Amino acid sequence: MIIDWQRFHAEIRYIGRYRWGEHQGSYTGGLYDHMLWVLTDGEAEMRSSSGAVPLHRGRCVWFRPGVDFHITQTKAHLSMY
């Protein structure tokens, strides 16, 4: 896919590390903006209208706005950048 950068603007709004705790066993909802996760630890499963995807260390996930999803931790707590 070729992106015409003359028509689009991208900016990084937030950079940081995040770790889900035990009280955050699942999340259901969507996003208002694009989000990129690089998973550094943990395991979970993400479900959306396109199916289920396992989340684990080393996986990179790009979330788009307007897409609802459900994430459930399975074994270890998720950590991501």
SULHUDA-V851308 format. One record per residue. SS is DSSP state (H for helix, E for strand, C for the rest). PSI is psi in whole degrees, -180 to 180 (none if undefined). D_LAST is the distance of its C-alpha to the last C-alpha in whole Angstrom. Layout:
[[SS	PSI	D_LAST] [SS	PSI	D_LAST]]
//
This chain:
[[C	127	25] [C	129	26] [C	127	24] [C	93	27] [C	-10	25] [C	-25	28] [C	-15	28] [C	152	24] [C	130	22] [C	141	18] [C	150	16] [C	120	13] [C	-29	13] [C	131	10] [C	132	7] [C	174	6] [C	142	4] [E	140	6] [E	125	9] [C	138	12] [C	-179	15] [C	-34	18] [C	-10	20] [C	62	17] [C	-22	18] [E	164	18] [E	135	17] [E	133	20] [E	-154	19] [C	-172	18] [C	155	16] [C	-9	18] [C	170	16] [C	147	14] [E	136	10] [E	124	8] [E	135	6] [E	112	5] [E	127	7] [E	-13	7] [E	159	10] [C	176	13] [E	143	15] [E	175	15] [E	135	17] [E	132	17] [E	137	20] [E	-174	21] [C	-20	24] [C	0	24] [E	-167	24] [E	143	21] [E	128	18] [E	137	17] [E	132	14] [E	173	13] [C	133	11] [C	-11	11] [C	142	11] [E	129	10] [E	132	11] [E	117	12] [E	136	13] [C	150	17] [C	148	18] [C	-1	21] [C	120	20] [C	145	21] [E	163	19] [E	127	19] [E	131	16] [E	125	18] [E	142	17] [C	-51	19] [C	-80	19] [C	161	16] [C	139	14] [C	137	10] [E	138	7] [E	161	4] [C	none	0]]
//
